[in-house]
């Protein structure tokens, strides 16, 4: 019970640190500027983009483009497409330094005097997930405002679309966050963790490509990558998307289990 309490306390601390400290606010401000650019140049003109895209998709037979055109509120269809590819990249950057810097400063060793290593590892992971949950919710709220300004009758559909996107994006980001939690245990800084992640991705991609050229069954190894279900998920616009939840759930569980094992073995 105490371990669970400490885990959620650490997660709450991470969320608070991201929302009120200078470093956290600067990161949020930087992302806010990027999102404002996306909102004004891509999401706001979404109805026209989707209409033109649907015509092109019909000619090219693109199932992805046509699925975006089926959304009840065009702004959220575009948000869905952008979010599936942009937020995982942001996650790798933002969740890279879950333990790396604190380990170098000796802060992790100090914290383990007051809580268990498991609480510390899982608390940091949950804290990163909480921060991303807030950020995604804010982007969805801004999209809802844009859609409502275009047509107030879209508010009900916008809320439904927003909930759908929020739930699915959190599922997509969970294995990315868990993987960066593991990599952060070996790094000395967030930048080094991102470098390690890039090297790991490239090596595995080439390795799987090489194996697939000789053994077609090796294509199944692609499922070890976080986001391996995105190409399928992007075509969904309803709750049938939850049929893809098994892959990210297993990935997250495996990464967290591996991270807990390493956390208890590594020298802090």
C-alpha positions, 0 to 999 in steps of 0.5 A: 500500500505504501509503495502504491502511495509513493508511486502516485505521489512521485507521479503527481510531483512530476506533473506539478514540476512540468506545469509550474517550474521554469523548465517545464513551462518553457518546454510547454511554451515551445510546444505551444508555439509549434501547436499554434502553427499546426492549428492555424495552418493545417487544422483550421483549414481542415474542411477544405483540406479534407474535401480536396483530399477526399477527391484525391484519395478517390482517384488514388484509392488511398484508404487512409485519406478516405478514412480521414474524410469520414470523420464527423468533424473534419478538424478532428480527422486532421488532428487524429492523423497529425497526432498519431505521427507527431506526438510519438516523436514529441514523446521520445524527446520529452520522456527521454530524461526520466532518470538520467540526469538525476542518476548523474547528480546522485538524486536517485540514490537520495530518493531511494532512501525514502521510497523503493526503486519500483515506486521511483521508476513507475512514478516517473513513468506515470508522471510522464504519461500524466503530463502528456495526457494534459498536453493532448487534452489541451490540443484537443480543446483548442481543436474543439474551439476552432471547430465550434467557431466554424459551426457551433452545432459541431460541439457535441460531435467534437466532444465525442471525437476528442474523447476518442482521440485522447484515449487512443493517443494515450494508448499509442504513447504508453510503450514509447514512454515505457521504452524511454524510461528503460533507455534513460536508465543507461544514459547520463542525460536526456540528449544521450537517451535520445541518441541511444533510442535513435541508434536502437531504432536504426539497428533494429530496423536494418536487422529486421529488414535483413532477416525479412529478406531471407525469412519472410516470417521475420516481418512479425518482428516489426511488432516489437516497435512502439507504434507498429499499429499506427498504419492500421490505426490511422484508418479508424475513426470509431471505437473499433480502434480498440481492436489494436490495443493488445500490441501496445499493451504488451509492449508497455508491459514488457518494457516496464518489466524490463525497466523494473528489473534493470532499476533494481540491478543498476548502480544508482 
